[in-house]
Amino acid sequence: MSDETLLLQAREAIRNGRIPRSHPQRMWRRAGIGDHCAICSGSVSELGLDLEFFGDDGGGKFPIHIDCFAAWESECQNR
């Protein structure tokens, strides 16, 4: 998948509330366990991440691929 496509998908996931708009105050990560990616909806294997966020707006668990995470970080920095 192209970088531009991932950026568009990250922007859409943020807009639709599937993933937070900004970095949390705290974040934990572990290897993926097969859940669907919060950005691209693909299965997140052990090569991806399961992120758990805690911040001002609460928290949540967000499975995400490494490339999708990079696109999300880029979109957060551009906001």
C-alpha positions in Angstrom: 0.0 0.0 0.0 1.4 3.4 -0.9 2.3 6.0 1.8 -0.3 8.4 0.4 -3.0 5.8 0.7 -2.1 5.1 4.3 -2.1 8.8 5.1 -5.6 9.1 3.6 -6.8 6.1 5.6 -5.2 7.5 8.8 -7.0 10.8 8.2 -10.3 9.0 7.7 -9.8 6.9 10.8 -9.2 10.0 12.8 -12.2 11.8 11.3 -14.4 8.8 12.0 -13.2 8.4 15.6 -11.6 4.9 15.1 -8.4 6.2 16.5 -7.5 9.3 18.6 -6.7 12.7 17.0 -3.5 13.1 19.0 -0.8 11.3 21.0 -2.0 10.1 24.4 -0.4 11.0 27.7 0.5 7.3 28.1 0.7 4.5 25.6 1.5 0.8 26.0 2.2 -1.6 23.2 2.5 -5.3 22.6 2.6 -7.7 19.6 -0.6 -7.9 17.6 -3.0 -10.7 18.2 -5.0 -10.8 14.9 -7.5 -8.0 15.6 -8.4 -5.6 12.7 -6.2 -2.5 12.2 -7.8 0.8 13.3 -6.5 2.4 10.1 -6.7 -0.1 7.2 -8.9 -2.9 8.8 -6.4 -5.6 7.9 -5.6 -8.3 10.4 -2.8 -7.3 12.8 -0.4 -10.2 13.3 2.5 -10.4 15.8 4.4 -8.1 13.3 1.9 -5.3 14.2 1.1 -3.6 17.4 -1.7 -3.6 19.9 -1.7 -0.1 21.4 -3.4 0.9 24.6 -3.9 4.7 25.0 -4.6 6.7 28.1 -5.1 10.4 27.8 -7.4 13.4 28.6 -10.2 12.0 26.5 -10.1 8.5 28.2 -8.4 5.5 26.7 -8.8 2.6 24.5 -7.1 -0.3 22.6 -6.1 0.2 19.0 -4.6 -2.6 17.0 -2.4 -1.1 14.3 0.2 -2.1 11.7 3.6 -0.5 12.0 3.2 1.3 8.6 -0.3 2.5 9.6 1.1 3.7 13.0 3.6 5.8 11.1 0.9 7.3 8.9 -1.2 8.1 12.1 1.8 9.8 13.7 2.3 11.9 10.6 -1.3 13.0 10.6 -1.2 13.8 14.3 1.9 16.0 13.7 0.1 17.8 10.9 -2.9 18.8 13.0 
